[in-house]
Amino acid sequence: MDAEKTWTVRIDIGEHDGRTRAVAHLQTRDTSTVTGVGFARLSPEDRDVPEIGDEIAAARALSDLAHRLLRTATEDVEQVTGEHARLPL
């Protein structure tokens, strides 16, 4: 039977000086965490809908997290194989 694993992502969102910042934390193993960060800001001509800023910042944080996780996986492949690896997103 295949082993089942659970990885947890927590996204912390905060606002400061008209900017929304999201930090996505992925816990891959008991002690290993990968973090991505994303920002959003309200354009002066847009209506202030905080949830939209949260969504944009969170999406950007998750995108950053995905790139960082793929970079980590690439480095792991290279370490195991001793060869250059390229893992496209």
PyMOL Python script that loads the backbone (N, CA, C, O; Angstrom):
from pymol import cmd

cmd.read_pdbstr("""\
ATOM      1  N   MET A   1       0.841  -1.182   0.000  1.00  0.00           N
ATOM      2  CA  MET A   1       0.000   0.000   0.000  1.00  0.00           C
ATOM      3  C   MET A   1       0.886   1.245   0.000  1.00  0.00           C
ATOM      4  O   MET A   1       1.906   1.286   0.688  1.00  0.00           O
ATOM      5  N   ASP A   2       0.496   2.253  -0.769  1.00  0.00           N
ATOM      6  CA  ASP A   2       1.242   3.507  -0.817  1.00  0.00           C
ATOM      7  C   ASP A   2       1.068   4.284   0.486  1.00  0.00           C
ATOM      8  O   ASP A   2       0.002   4.269   1.102  1.00  0.00           O
ATOM      9  N   ALA A   3       2.135   4.958   0.884  1.00  0.00           N
ATOM     10  CA  ALA A   3       2.065   5.799   2.079  1.00  0.00           C
ATOM     11  C   ALA A   3       1.332   7.088   1.755  1.00  0.00           C
ATOM     12  O   ALA A   3       1.531   7.664   0.685  1.00  0.00           O
ATOM     13  N   GLU A   4       0.505   7.537   2.649  1.00  0.00           N
ATOM     14  CA  GLU A   4      -0.209   8.788   2.476  1.00  0.00           C
ATOM     15  C   GLU A   4       0.439   9.843   3.354  1.00  0.00           C
ATOM     16  O   GLU A   4       0.774   9.580   4.509  1.00  0.00           O
ATOM     17  N   LYS A   5       0.614  11.040   2.804  1.00  0.00           N
ATOM     18  CA  LYS A   5       1.248  12.131   3.531  1.00  0.00           C
ATOM     19  C   LYS A   5       0.329  13.341   3.514  1.00  0.00           C
ATOM     20  O   LYS A   5      -0.473  13.521   2.598  1.00  0.00           O
ATOM     21  N   THR A   6       0.460  14.150   4.527  1.00  0.00           N
ATOM     22  CA  THR A   6      -0.297  15.395   4.589  1.00  0.00           C
ATOM     23  C   THR A   6       0.676  16.539   4.772  1.00  0.00           C
ATOM     24  O   THR A   6       1.464  16.555   5.718  1.00  0.00           O
ATOM     25  N   TRP A   7       0.616  17.496   3.861  1.00  0.00           N
ATOM     26  CA  TRP A   7       1.395  18.720   3.978  1.00  0.00           C
ATOM     27  C   TRP A   7       0.397  19.846   4.238  1.00  0.00           C
ATOM     28  O   TRP A   7      -0.670  19.895   3.626  1.00  0.00           O
ATOM     29  N   THR A   8       0.745  20.728   5.132  1.00  0.00           N
ATOM     30  CA  THR A   8      -0.159  21.789   5.537  1.00  0.00           C
ATOM     31  C   THR A   8       0.372  23.150   5.100  1.00  0.00           C
ATOM     32  O   THR A   8       1.552  23.452   5.281  1.00  0.00           O
ATOM     33  N   VAL A   9      -0.505  23.967   4.526  1.00  0.00           N
ATOM     34  CA  VAL A   9      -0.154  25.339   4.164  1.00  0.00           C
ATOM     35  C   VAL A   9      -0.952  26.283   5.061  1.00  0.00           C
ATOM     36  O   VAL A   9      -2.169  26.157   5.201  1.00  0.00           O
ATOM     37  N   ARG A  10      -0.234  27.233   5.663  1.00  0.00           N
ATOM     38  CA  ARG A  10      -0.876  28.281   6.452  1.00  0.00           C
ATOM     39  C   ARG A  10      -0.552  29.609   5.780  1.00  0.00           C
ATOM     40  O   ARG A  10       0.604  29.864   5.443  1.00  0.00           O
ATOM     41  N   ILE A  11      -1.551  30.451   5.583  1.00  0.00           N
ATOM     42  CA  ILE A  11      -1.332  31.759   4.971  1.00  0.00           C
ATOM     43  C   ILE A  11      -1.683  32.837   5.996  1.00  0.00           C
ATOM     44  O   ILE A  11      -2.811  32.913   6.483  1.00  0.00           O
ATOM     45  N   ASP A  12      -0.690  33.665   6.309  1.00  0.00           N
ATOM     46  CA  ASP A  12      -0.891  34.800   7.204  1.00  0.00           C
ATOM     47  C   ASP A  12      -1.011  36.058   6.343  1.00  0.00           C
ATOM     48  O   ASP A  12      -0.184  36.295   5.462  1.00  0.00           O
ATOM     49  N   ILE A  13      -2.047  36.862   6.601  1.00  0.00           N
ATOM     50  CA  ILE A  13      -2.302  38.052   5.791  1.00  0.00           C
ATOM     51  C   ILE A  13      -2.391  39.262   6.713  1.00  0.00           C
ATOM     52  O   ILE A  13      -3.045  39.233   7.755  1.00  0.00           O
ATOM     53  N   GLY A  14      -1.708  40.329   6.293  1.00  0.00           N
ATOM     54  CA  GLY A  14      -1.752  41.566   7.058  1.00  0.00           C
ATOM     55  C   GLY A  14      -1.748  42.769   6.133  1.00  0.00           C
ATOM     56  O   GLY A  14      -1.319  42.676   4.983  1.00  0.00           O
ATOM     57  N   GLU A  15      -2.229  43.906   6.643  1.00  0.00           N
ATOM     58  CA  GLU A  15      -2.267  45.137   5.855  1.00  0.00           C
ATOM     59  C   GLU A  15      -1.490  46.222   6.582  1.00  0.00           C
ATOM     60  O   GLU A  15      -1.574  46.358   7.803  1.00  0.00           O
ATOM     61  N   HIS A  16      -0.726  46.998   5.803  1.00  0.00           N
ATOM     62  CA  HIS A  16       0.053  48.091   6.368  1.00  0.00           C
ATOM     63  C   HIS A  16       0.321  49.127   5.277  1.00  0.00           C
ATOM     64  O   HIS A  16       0.822  48.791   4.204  1.00  0.00           O
ATOM     65  N   ASP A  17      -0.013  50.374   5.555  1.00  0.00           N
ATOM     66  CA  ASP A  17       0.241  51.483   4.624  1.00  0.00           C
ATOM     67  C   ASP A  17      -0.302  51.221   3.219  1.00  0.00           C
ATOM     68  O   ASP A  17       0.389  51.468   2.232  1.00  0.00           O
ATOM     69  N   GLY A  18      -1.531  50.725   3.127  1.00  0.00           N
ATOM     70  CA  GLY A  18      -2.156  50.511   1.825  1.00  0.00           C
ATOM     71  C   GLY A  18      -1.674  49.297   1.063  1.00  0.00           C
ATOM     72  O   GLY A  18      -2.045  49.104  -0.095  1.00  0.00           O
ATOM     73  N   ARG A  19      -0.859  48.483   1.688  1.00  0.00           N
ATOM     74  CA  ARG A  19      -0.367  47.251   1.047  1.00  0.00           C
ATOM     75  C   ARG A  19      -0.826  46.041   1.841  1.00  0.00           C
ATOM     76  O   ARG A  19      -0.873  46.064   3.070  1.00  0.00           O
ATOM     77  N   THR A  20      -1.160  44.998   1.124  1.00  0.00           N
ATOM     78  CA  THR A  20      -1.517  43.732   1.755  1.00  0.00           C
ATOM     79  C   THR A  20      -0.352  42.773   1.539  1.00  0.00           C
ATOM     80  O   THR A  20       0.152  42.644   0.423  1.00  0.00           O
ATOM     81  N   ARG A  21       0.067  42.110   2.589  1.00  0.00           N
ATOM     82  CA  ARG A  21       1.181  41.150   2.535  1.00  0.00           C
ATOM     83  C   ARG A  21       0.667  39.792   2.995  1.00  0.00           C
ATOM     84  O   ARG A  21       0.034  39.674   4.044  1.00  0.00           O
ATOM     85  N   ALA A  22       0.947  38.780   2.199  1.00  0.00           N
ATOM     86  CA  ALA A  22       0.585  37.410   2.559  1.00  0.00           C
ATOM     87  C   ALA A  22       1.860  36.565   2.613  1.00  0.00           C
ATOM     88  O   ALA A  22       2.744  36.689   1.766  1.00  0.00           O
ATOM     89  N   VAL A  23       1.929  35.715   3.617  1.00  0.00           N
ATOM     90  CA  VAL A  23       3.053  34.791   3.758  1.00  0.00           C
ATOM     91  C   VAL A  23       2.465  33.392   3.835  1.00  0.00           C
ATOM     92  O   VAL A  23       1.692  33.076   4.739  1.00  0.00           O
ATOM     93  N   ALA A  24       2.847  32.551   2.861  1.00  0.00           N
ATOM     94  CA  ALA A  24       2.377  31.168   2.808  1.00  0.00           C
ATOM     95  C   ALA A  24       3.471  30.259   3.362  1.00  0.00           C
ATOM     96  O   ALA A  24       4.598  30.258   2.866  1.00  0.00           O
ATOM     97  N   HIS A  25       3.132  29.494   4.387  1.00  0.00           N
ATOM     98  CA  HIS A  25       4.068  28.581   5.031  1.00  0.00           C
ATOM     99  C   HIS A  25       3.639  27.152   4.721  1.00  0.00           C
ATOM    100  O   HIS A  25       2.524  26.755   5.058  1.00  0.00           O
ATOM    101  N   LEU A  26       4.503  26.385   4.091  1.00  0.00           N
ATOM    102  CA  LEU A  26       4.229  24.973   3.804  1.00  0.00           C
ATOM    103  C   LEU A  26       5.097  24.117   4.695  1.00  0.00           C
ATOM    104  O   LEU A  26       6.324  24.202   4.643  1.00  0.00           O
ATOM    105  N   GLN A  27       4.468  23.295   5.511  1.00  0.00           N
ATOM    106  CA  GLN A  27       5.220  22.354   6.333  1.00  0.00           C
ATOM    107  C   GLN A  27       5.223  21.009   5.608  1.00  0.00           C
ATOM    108  O   GLN A  27       4.194  20.342   5.508  1.00  0.00           O
ATOM    109  N   THR A  28       6.410  20.619   5.098  1.00  0.00           N
ATOM    110  CA  THR A  28       6.515  19.410   4.291  1.00  0.00           C
ATOM    111  C   THR A  28       6.822  18.171   5.114  1.00  0.00           C
ATOM    112  O   THR A  28       6.376  17.070   4.792  1.00  0.00           O
ATOM    113  N   ARG A  29       7.571  18.357   6.155  1.00  0.00           N
ATOM    114  CA  ARG A  29       7.899  17.262   7.060  1.00  0.00           C
ATOM    115  C   ARG A  29       7.787  17.801   8.477  1.00  0.00           C
ATOM    116  O   ARG A  29       7.375  18.944   8.675  1.00  0.00           O
ATOM    117  N   ASP A  30       8.146  16.996   9.459  1.00  0.00           N
ATOM    118  CA  ASP A  30       8.007  17.431  10.845  1.00  0.00           C
ATOM    119  C   ASP A  30       8.687  18.769  11.123  1.00  0.00           C
ATOM    120  O   ASP A  30       8.151  19.587  11.869  1.00  0.00           O
ATOM    121  N   THR A  31       9.853  19.001  10.538  1.00  0.00           N
ATOM    122  CA  THR A  31      10.601  20.220  10.847  1.00  0.00           C
ATOM    123  C   THR A  31      10.929  21.068   9.628  1.00  0.00           C
ATOM    124  O   THR A  31      11.557  22.116   9.778  1.00  0.00           O
ATOM    125  N   SER A  32      10.536  20.663   8.439  1.00  0.00           N
ATOM    126  CA  SER A  32      10.902  21.383   7.221  1.00  0.00           C
ATOM    127  C   SER A  32       9.757  22.291   6.773  1.00  0.00           C
ATOM    128  O   SER A  32       8.621  21.847   6.605  1.00  0.00           O
ATOM    129  N   THR A  33      10.083  23.583   6.583  1.00  0.00           N
ATOM    130  CA  THR A  33       9.079  24.551   6.143  1.00  0.00           C
ATOM    131  C   THR A  33       9.614  25.339   4.955  1.00  0.00           C
ATOM    132  O   THR A  33      10.777  25.742   4.944  1.00  0.00           O
ATOM    133  N   VAL A  34       8.765  25.556   3.958  1.00  0.00           N
ATOM    134  CA  VAL A  34       9.083  26.404   2.811  1.00  0.00           C
ATOM    135  C   VAL A  34       8.104  27.574   2.877  1.00  0.00           C
ATOM    136  O   VAL A  34       6.920  27.387   3.158  1.00  0.00           O
ATOM    137  N   THR A  35       8.608  28.784   2.614  1.00  0.00           N
ATOM    138  CA  THR A  35       7.782  29.981   2.759  1.00  0.00           C
ATOM    139  C   THR A  35       7.774  30.792   1.465  1.00  0.00           C
ATOM    140  O   THR A  35       8.809  30.954   0.818  1.00  0.00           O
ATOM    141  N   GLY A  36       6.608  31.297   1.097  1.00  0.00           N
ATOM    142  CA  GLY A  36       6.465  32.197  -0.045  1.00  0.00           C
ATOM    143  C   GLY A  36       5.793  33.479   0.397  1.00  0.00           C
ATOM    144  O   GLY A  36       4.989  33.471   1.330  1.00  0.00           O
ATOM    145  N   VAL A  37       6.114  34.585  -0.265  1.00  0.00           N
ATOM    146  CA  VAL A  37       5.579  35.895   0.110  1.00  0.00           C
ATOM    147  C   VAL A  37       4.942  36.554  -1.108  1.00  0.00           C
ATOM    148  O   VAL A  37       5.452  36.442  -2.223  1.00  0.00           O
ATOM    149  N   GLY A  38       3.832  37.236  -0.887  1.00  0.00           N
ATOM    150  CA  GLY A  38       3.173  37.978  -1.960  1.00  0.00           C
ATOM    151  C   GLY A  38       2.586  39.276  -1.447  1.00  0.00           C
ATOM    152  O   GLY A  38       2.208  39.378  -0.280  1.00  0.00           O
ATOM    153  N   PHE A  39       2.511  40.276  -2.327  1.00  0.00           N
ATOM    154  CA  PHE A  39       1.986  41.590  -1.970  1.00  0.00           C
ATOM    155  C   PHE A  39       0.894  42.025  -2.930  1.00  0.00           C
ATOM    156  O   PHE A  39       0.833  41.575  -4.074  1.00  0.00           O
ATOM    157  N   ALA A  40       0.040  42.901  -2.449  1.00  0.00           N
ATOM    158  CA  ALA A  40      -0.960  43.560  -3.277  1.00  0.00           C
ATOM    159  C   ALA A  40      -1.108  44.977  -2.734  1.00  0.00           C
ATOM    160  O   ALA A  40      -0.912  45.217  -1.543  1.00  0.00           O
ATOM    161  N   ARG A  41      -1.451  45.904  -3.609  1.00  0.00           N
ATOM    162  CA  ARG A  41      -1.719  47.270  -3.143  1.00  0.00           C
ATOM    163  C   ARG A  41      -2.935  47.808  -3.879  1.00  0.00           C
ATOM    164  O   ARG A  41      -3.214  47.439  -5.020  1.00  0.00           O
ATOM    165  N   LEU A  42      -3.627  48.661  -3.213  1.00  0.00           N
ATOM    166  CA  LEU A  42      -4.834  49.255  -3.769  1.00  0.00           C
ATOM    167  C   LEU A  42      -4.458  50.390  -4.710  1.00  0.00           C
ATOM    168  O   LEU A  42      -3.755  51.325  -4.327  1.00  0.00           O
ATOM    169  N   SER A  43      -4.930  50.296  -5.926  1.00  0.00           N
ATOM    170  CA  SER A  43      -4.735  51.375  -6.886  1.00  0.00           C
ATOM    171  C   SER A  43      -5.664  52.533  -6.496  1.00  0.00           C
ATOM    172  O   SER A  43      -6.802  52.285  -6.096  1.00  0.00           O
ATOM    173  N   PRO A  44      -5.210  53.786  -6.602  1.00  0.00           N
ATOM    174  CA  PRO A  44      -6.041  54.921  -6.184  1.00  0.00           C
ATOM    175  C   PRO A  44      -7.403  54.990  -6.884  1.00  0.00           C
ATOM    176  O   PRO A  44      -8.363  55.496  -6.302  1.00  0.00           O
ATOM    177  N   GLU A  45      -7.504  54.496  -8.109  1.00  0.00           N
ATOM    178  CA  GLU A  45      -8.798  54.562  -8.818  1.00  0.00           C
ATOM    179  C   GLU A  45      -9.713  53.370  -8.514  1.00  0.00           C
ATOM    180  O   GLU A  45     -10.850  53.340  -8.986  1.00  0.00           O
ATOM    181  N   ASP A  46      -9.246  52.394  -7.740  1.00  0.00           N
ATOM    182  CA  ASP A  46     -10.065  51.214  -7.418  1.00  0.00           C
ATOM    183  C   ASP A  46     -10.837  51.419  -6.121  1.00  0.00           C
ATOM    184  O   ASP A  46     -10.419  52.155  -5.227  1.00  0.00           O
ATOM    185  N   ARG A  47     -11.978  50.738  -6.053  1.00  0.00           N
ATOM    186  CA  ARG A  47     -12.757  50.707  -4.820  1.00  0.00           C
ATOM    187  C   ARG A  47     -12.020  49.853  -3.798  1.00  0.00           C
ATOM    188  O   ARG A  47     -11.388  48.862  -4.166  1.00  0.00           O
ATOM    189  N   ASP A  48     -12.090  50.216  -2.532  1.00  0.00           N
ATOM    190  CA  ASP A  48     -11.398  49.475  -1.477  1.00  0.00           C
ATOM    191  C   ASP A  48     -12.232  48.253  -1.068  1.00  0.00           C
ATOM    192  O   ASP A  48     -13.206  48.369  -0.324  1.00  0.00           O
ATOM    193  N   VAL A  49     -11.827  47.080  -1.572  1.00  0.00           N
ATOM    194  CA  VAL A  49     -12.469  45.818  -1.202  1.00  0.00           C
ATOM    195  C   VAL A  49     -11.350  44.937  -0.635  1.00  0.00           C
ATOM    196  O   VAL A  49     -10.663  44.253  -1.394  1.00  0.00           O
ATOM    197  N   PRO A  50     -11.159  44.945   0.695  1.00  0.00           N
ATOM    198  CA  PRO A  50     -10.028  44.268   1.307  1.00  0.00           C
ATOM    199  C   PRO A  50      -9.881  42.789   0.910  1.00  0.00           C
ATOM    200  O   PRO A  50      -8.762  42.292   0.781  1.00  0.00           O
ATOM    201  N   GLU A  51     -10.995  42.096   0.718  1.00  0.00           N
ATOM    202  CA  GLU A  51     -10.923  40.681   0.369  1.00  0.00           C
ATOM    203  C   GLU A  51     -10.192  40.460  -0.960  1.00  0.00           C
ATOM    204  O   GLU A  51      -9.500  39.456  -1.125  1.00  0.00           O
ATOM    205  N   ILE A  52     -10.341  41.383  -1.896  1.00  0.00           N
ATOM    206  CA  ILE A  52      -9.659  41.251  -3.184  1.00  0.00           C
ATOM    207  C   ILE A  52      -8.154  41.378  -2.997  1.00  0.00           C
ATOM    208  O   ILE A  52      -7.391  40.612  -3.584  1.00  0.00           O
ATOM    209  N   GLY A  53      -7.719  42.337  -2.186  1.00  0.00           N
ATOM    210  CA  GLY A  53      -6.295  42.464  -1.879  1.00  0.00           C
ATOM    211  C   GLY A  53      -5.753  41.218  -1.215  1.00  0.00           C
ATOM    212  O   GLY A  53      -4.641  40.779  -1.508  1.00  0.00           O
ATOM    213  N   ASP A  54      -6.557  40.640  -0.302  1.00  0.00           N
ATOM    214  CA  ASP A  54      -6.150  39.390   0.359  1.00  0.00           C
ATOM    215  C   ASP A  54      -5.969  38.271  -0.663  1.00  0.00           C
ATOM    216  O   ASP A  54      -4.996  37.518  -0.608  1.00  0.00           O
ATOM    217  N   GLU A  55      -6.914  38.170  -1.593  1.00  0.00           N
ATOM    218  CA  GLU A  55      -6.851  37.120  -2.614  1.00  0.00           C
ATOM    219  C   GLU A  55      -5.622  37.281  -3.504  1.00  0.00           C
ATOM    220  O   GLU A  55      -4.931  36.307  -3.804  1.00  0.00           O
ATOM    221  N   ILE A  56      -5.356  38.511  -3.920  1.00  0.00           N
ATOM    222  CA  ILE A  56      -4.200  38.744  -4.804  1.00  0.00           C
ATOM    223  C   ILE A  56      -2.902  38.453  -4.075  1.00  0.00           C
ATOM    224  O   ILE A  56      -2.028  37.769  -4.608  1.00  0.00           O
ATOM    225  N   ALA A  57      -2.768  38.969  -2.854  1.00  0.00           N
ATOM    226  CA  ALA A  57      -1.539  38.735  -2.086  1.00  0.00           C
ATOM    227  C   ALA A  57      -1.357  37.251  -1.797  1.00  0.00           C
ATOM    228  O   ALA A  57      -0.244  36.737  -1.900  1.00  0.00           O
ATOM    229  N   ALA A  58      -2.430  36.558  -1.439  1.00  0.00           N
ATOM    230  CA  ALA A  58      -2.338  35.118  -1.155  1.00  0.00           C
ATOM    231  C   ALA A  58      -1.957  34.341  -2.408  1.00  0.00           C
ATOM    232  O   ALA A  58      -1.133  33.429  -2.339  1.00  0.00           O
ATOM    233  N   ALA A  59      -2.546  34.687  -3.555  1.00  0.00           N
ATOM    234  CA  ALA A  59      -2.205  33.998  -4.801  1.00  0.00           C
ATOM    235  C   ALA A  59      -0.729  34.196  -5.138  1.00  0.00           C
ATOM    236  O   ALA A  59      -0.053  33.260  -5.565  1.00  0.00           O
ATOM    237  N   ARG A  60      -0.238  35.408  -4.945  1.00  0.00           N
ATOM    238  CA  ARG A  60       1.174  35.680  -5.223  1.00  0.00           C
ATOM    239  C   ARG A  60       2.081  34.953  -4.234  1.00  0.00           C
ATOM    240  O   ARG A  60       3.159  34.490  -4.607  1.00  0.00           O
ATOM    241  N   ALA A  61       1.658  34.852  -2.994  1.00  0.00           N
ATOM    242  CA  ALA A  61       2.448  34.108  -2.001  1.00  0.00           C
ATOM    243  C   ALA A  61       2.496  32.628  -2.358  1.00  0.00           C
ATOM    244  O   ALA A  61       3.545  31.997  -2.232  1.00  0.00           O
ATOM    245  N   LEU A  62       1.375  32.067  -2.801  1.00  0.00           N
ATOM    246  CA  LEU A  62       1.350  30.654  -3.197  1.00  0.00           C
ATOM    247  C   LEU A  62       2.191  30.414  -4.447  1.00  0.00           C
ATOM    248  O   LEU A  62       2.846  29.379  -4.565  1.00  0.00           O
ATOM    249  N   SER A  63       2.175  31.368  -5.382  1.00  0.00           N
ATOM    250  CA  SER A  63       3.009  31.254  -6.575  1.00  0.00           C
ATOM    251  C   SER A  63       4.491  31.276  -6.191  1.00  0.00           C
ATOM    252  O   SER A  63       5.280  30.470  -6.685  1.00  0.00           O
ATOM    253  N   ASP A  64       4.855  32.195  -5.313  1.00  0.00           N
ATOM    254  CA  ASP A  64       6.243  32.263  -4.836  1.00  0.00           C
ATOM    255  C   ASP A  64       6.614  30.971  -4.119  1.00  0.00           C
ATOM    256  O   ASP A  64       7.714  30.448  -4.297  1.00  0.00           O
ATOM    257  N   LEU A  65       5.696  30.461  -3.313  1.00  0.00           N
ATOM    258  CA  LEU A  65       5.925  29.200  -2.604  1.00  0.00           C
ATOM    259  C   LEU A  65       6.159  28.059  -3.590  1.00  0.00           C
ATOM    260  O   LEU A  65       7.066  27.251  -3.391  1.00  0.00           O
ATOM    261  N   ALA A  66       5.355  27.983  -4.647  1.00  0.00           N
ATOM    262  CA  ALA A  66       5.508  26.925  -5.655  1.00  0.00           C
ATOM    263  C   ALA A  66       6.885  26.991  -6.304  1.00  0.00           C
ATOM    264  O   ALA A  66       7.533  25.961  -6.489  1.00  0.00           O
ATOM    265  N   HIS A  67       7.335  28.190  -6.650  1.00  0.00           N
ATOM    266  CA  HIS A  67       8.654  28.337  -7.272  1.00  0.00           C
ATOM    267  C   HIS A  67       9.771  27.935  -6.305  1.00  0.00           C
ATOM    268  O   HIS A  67      10.732  27.276  -6.703  1.00  0.00           O
ATOM    269  N   ARG A  68       9.645  28.327  -5.047  1.00  0.00           N
ATOM    270  CA  ARG A  68      10.663  27.968  -4.058  1.00  0.00           C
ATOM    271  C   ARG A  68      10.696  26.462  -3.814  1.00  0.00           C
ATOM    272  O   ARG A  68      11.770  25.877  -3.670  1.00  0.00           O
ATOM    273  N   LEU A  69       9.521  25.836  -3.768  1.00  0.00           N
ATOM    274  CA  LEU A  69       9.450  24.391  -3.555  1.00  0.00           C
ATOM    275  C   LEU A  69      10.054  23.644  -4.736  1.00  0.00           C
ATOM    276  O   LEU A  69      10.753  22.647  -4.552  1.00  0.00           O
ATOM    277  N   LEU A  70       9.787  24.122  -5.946  1.00  0.00           N
ATOM    278  CA  LEU A  70      10.365  23.495  -7.131  1.00  0.00           C
ATOM    279  C   LEU A  70      11.886  23.667  -7.150  1.00  0.00           C
ATOM    280  O   LEU A  70      12.608  22.753  -7.549  1.00  0.00           O
ATOM    281  N   ARG A  71      12.371  24.828  -6.722  1.00  0.00           N
ATOM    282  CA  ARG A  71      13.822  25.051  -6.631  1.00  0.00           C
ATOM    283  C   ARG A  71      14.445  24.071  -5.623  1.00  0.00           C
ATOM    284  O   ARG A  71      15.517  23.518  -5.870  1.00  0.00           O
ATOM    285  N   THR A  72      13.774  23.865  -4.502  1.00  0.00           N
ATOM    286  CA  THR A  72      14.252  22.916  -3.499  1.00  0.00           C
ATOM    287  C   THR A  72      14.288  21.504  -4.069  1.00  0.00           C
ATOM    288  O   THR A  72      15.259  20.775  -3.862  1.00  0.00           O
ATOM    289  N   ALA A  73      13.235  21.113  -4.787  1.00  0.00           N
ATOM    290  CA  ALA A  73      13.187  19.784  -5.397  1.00  0.00           C
ATOM    291  C   ALA A  73      14.298  19.615  -6.424  1.00  0.00           C
ATOM    292  O   ALA A  73      14.918  18.554  -6.498  1.00  0.00           O
ATOM    293  N   THR A  74      14.555  20.657  -7.220  1.00  0.00           N
ATOM    294  CA  THR A  74      15.633  20.607  -8.214  1.00  0.00           C
ATOM    295  C   THR A  74      16.972  20.384  -7.535  1.00  0.00           C
ATOM    296  O   THR A  74      17.763  19.552  -7.979  1.00  0.00           O
ATOM    297  N   GLU A  75      17.233  21.118  -6.465  1.00  0.00           N
ATOM    298  CA  GLU A  75      18.478  20.956  -5.722  1.00  0.00           C
ATOM    299  C   GLU A  75      18.597  19.549  -5.138  1.00  0.00           C
ATOM    300  O   GLU A  75      19.683  18.969  -5.128  1.00  0.00           O
ATOM    301  N   ASP A  76      17.483  19.002  -4.652  1.00  0.00           N
ATOM    302  CA  ASP A  76      17.492  17.640  -4.107  1.00  0.00           C
ATOM    303  C   ASP A  76      17.809  16.612  -5.197  1.00  0.00           C
ATOM    304  O   ASP A  76      18.584  15.684  -4.966  1.00  0.00           O
ATOM    305  N   VAL A  77      17.208  16.776  -6.388  1.00  0.00           N
ATOM    306  CA  VAL A  77      17.481  15.866  -7.508  1.00  0.00           C
ATOM    307  C   VAL A  77      18.966  15.933  -7.872  1.00  0.00           C
ATOM    308  O   VAL A  77      19.606  14.902  -8.080  1.00  0.00           O
ATOM    309  N   GLU A  78      19.505  17.142  -7.947  1.00  0.00           N
ATOM    310  CA  GLU A  78      20.915  17.301  -8.299  1.00  0.00           C
ATOM    311  C   GLU A  78      21.829  16.658  -7.259  1.00  0.00           C
ATOM    312  O   GLU A  78      22.846  16.056  -7.602  1.00  0.00           O
ATOM    313  N   GLN A  79      21.460  16.790  -5.994  1.00  0.00           N
ATOM    314  CA  GLN A  79      22.269  16.193  -4.931  1.00  0.00           C
ATOM    315  C   GLN A  79      22.242  14.663  -5.012  1.00  0.00           C
ATOM    316  O   GLN A  79      23.264  14.010  -4.802  1.00  0.00           O
ATOM    317  N   VAL A  80      21.096  14.106  -5.309  1.00  0.00           N
ATOM    318  CA  VAL A  80      20.975  12.650  -5.392  1.00  0.00           C
ATOM    319  C   VAL A  80      21.639  12.075  -6.631  1.00  0.00           C
ATOM    320  O   VAL A  80      22.282  11.027  -6.566  1.00  0.00           O
ATOM    321  N   THR A  81      21.485  12.764  -7.773  1.00  0.00           N
ATOM    322  CA  THR A  81      22.005  12.228  -9.035  1.00  0.00           C
ATOM    323  C   THR A  81      23.415  12.700  -9.352  1.00  0.00           C
ATOM    324  O   THR A  81      24.125  12.068 -10.135  1.00  0.00           O
ATOM    325  N   GLY A  82      23.825  13.818  -8.741  1.00  0.00           N
ATOM    326  CA  GLY A  82      25.133  14.380  -9.087  1.00  0.00           C
ATOM    327  C   GLY A  82      25.152  15.051 -10.447  1.00  0.00           C
ATOM    328  O   GLY A  82      26.223  15.364 -10.966  1.00  0.00           O
ATOM    329  N   GLU A  83      23.991  15.276 -11.027  1.00  0.00           N
ATOM    330  CA  GLU A  83      23.878  15.895 -12.343  1.00  0.00           C
ATOM    331  C   GLU A  83      22.978  17.117 -12.287  1.00  0.00           C
ATOM    332  O   GLU A  83      22.127  17.245 -11.406  1.00  0.00           O
ATOM    333  N   HIS A  84      23.186  18.024 -13.258  1.00  0.00           N
ATOM    334  CA  HIS A  84      22.344  19.211 -13.362  1.00  0.00           C
ATOM    335  C   HIS A  84      20.911  18.790 -13.668  1.00  0.00           C
ATOM    336  O   HIS A  84      20.676  17.915 -14.502  1.00  0.00           O
ATOM    337  N   ALA A  85      19.955  19.421 -12.986  1.00  0.00           N
ATOM    338  CA  ALA A  85      18.551  19.106 -13.220  1.00  0.00           C
ATOM    339  C   ALA A  85      17.800  20.390 -13.542  1.00  0.00           C
ATOM    340  O   ALA A  85      18.140  21.468 -13.054  1.00  0.00           O
ATOM    341  N   ARG A  86      16.787  20.255 -14.363  1.00  0.00           N
ATOM    342  CA  ARG A  86      15.908  21.375 -14.689  1.00  0.00           C
ATOM    343  C   ARG A  86      14.467  20.883 -14.607  1.00  0.00           C
ATOM    344  O   ARG A  86      14.030  20.058 -15.408  1.00  0.00           O
ATOM    345  N   LEU A  87      13.750  21.400 -13.637  1.00  0.00           N
ATOM    346  CA  LEU A  87      12.352  21.004 -13.446  1.00  0.00           C
ATOM    347  C   LEU A  87      11.478  22.220 -13.735  1.00  0.00           C
ATOM    348  O   LEU A  87      11.359  23.096 -12.878  1.00  0.00           O
ATOM    349  N   PRO A  88      10.863  22.300 -14.914  1.00  0.00           N
ATOM    350  CA  PRO A  88      10.020  23.460 -15.232  1.00  0.00           C
ATOM    351  C   PRO A  88       8.741  23.464 -14.410  1.00  0.00           C
ATOM    352  O   PRO A  88       8.233  22.411 -14.023  1.00  0.00           O
ATOM    353  N   LEU A  89       8.231  24.654 -14.151  1.00  0.00           N
ATOM    354  CA  LEU A  89       6.972  24.802 -13.389  1.00  0.00           C
ATOM    355  C   LEU A  89       5.800  24.572 -14.302  1.00  0.00           C
ATOM    356  O   LEU A  89       4.652  24.649 -13.864  1.00  0.00           O
TER     357      LEU A  89
END
""", "prot")
cmd.dss("prot")
cmd.show_as("cartoon", "prot")
cmd.util.cbc("prot")
cmd.orient("prot")
